[in-house]
Amino acid sequence: MHSHFFAYLNRMKYIRRWGLMRATQPENDMEHAAQTALLAHGIALIARERYHRDIDPEHVLALALYHDAQEVVTGDLPTPVKYHSPELQSAYHRMEKEAAERIVALAPEELREAYRPYFTPSQNAAHRLVKAADRIAAYIKCVEERQAG
């Protein structure tokens, strides 16, 4: 079982974030994924335990770890560029989908369908929770940078 899947995912540590912003503390996609996963898992636990929501915190944790993995192919395109116009947004979403498919295709054949959901965003509660955690991580980064001057 020879595969470049994990080697590609390991490249997340080389993808720098915040390209349009001077950062006192550099951040890469792997660090960001770990932070987002911690936040998303915690939020999912609160949702399940305190509010009795039907959500699997471990599934949310895994979704969060992979949420930006396609950036090993696309790079981290700054948000103002991604959402500049409906045409750019649509093109970027197509490019993200193609990049995710490229990565899934690298997984060992017998695991591809098991990995596919982690690379296929949807509007279900788990994905929405990861998106919220992603935004919280961005907010935390901005607060940290502001405190650092």
Disulfide bonds with the S-S distance in Angstrom:
none
